[in-house]
Amino acid sequence: MHAKDVLVDAYGRIQEEVHAVVEGLSADELNARLDDEANSITWLVWHLTRVQDDHIADASGLKQLWLTQDWADRFGLSLPRRDTGYGHTSSKVGKVRVDSGELLLGYHDAVHEQTLGFLRDLDDDELDRVVDESWSPPVTLGVRLVSVLSDDLQHVGQAAFVRGILRAR
């Protein structure tokens, strides 16, 4: 098994979990916040997808689908177009809302397909390529891919936790 096969499987698990969290929820449930400081399922799934879109596009030389496929316009958020949710205040979290899970899943699935296309063509030797020199030590492609994977899994786990609480009420 090659490293890219492990990565393809791992990113596929993110997609499976995103669908498990979002499917069957109303807009009210997706946008619900457990308290004024909490993240909604909408924000968590939007953010993890934005991070994947932004970071994988940057590392691969591809374009962000958020910008090139008009996802920013479809979501219609009152945030800067390149915003990924990093460092969002409670107020900004509250601005990320959807009318249905279809929009979240559509964007996530499009990003997932672009990520898989990149990963399937990846040579193991490319994982050592430096993609970000602003850190010490510089970040390699392999480290970036695992970082995104870790961040996405944490956020989809948080979304699953929120879903569980909402459904238990």
Salt bridges, closest charged atoms under 4 A:
ASP9 OD2 - ARG13 NE 2.71
GLU23 OE2 - HIS19 ND1 2.71
GLU29 OE2 - ARG167 NE 3.26
ASP53 OD2 - ARG50 NH1 3.55
ASP54 OD2 - HIS55 ND1 2.85
ASP73 OD1 - ARG81 NH1 3.04
ASP83 OD2 - HIS88 NE2 2.96
ASP109 OD1 - HIS19 NE2 2.77
ASP124 OD2 - HIS2 ND1 3.33
ASP132 OD2 - ARG144 NH2 3.05
ASP151 OD1 - HIS155 NE2 3.36
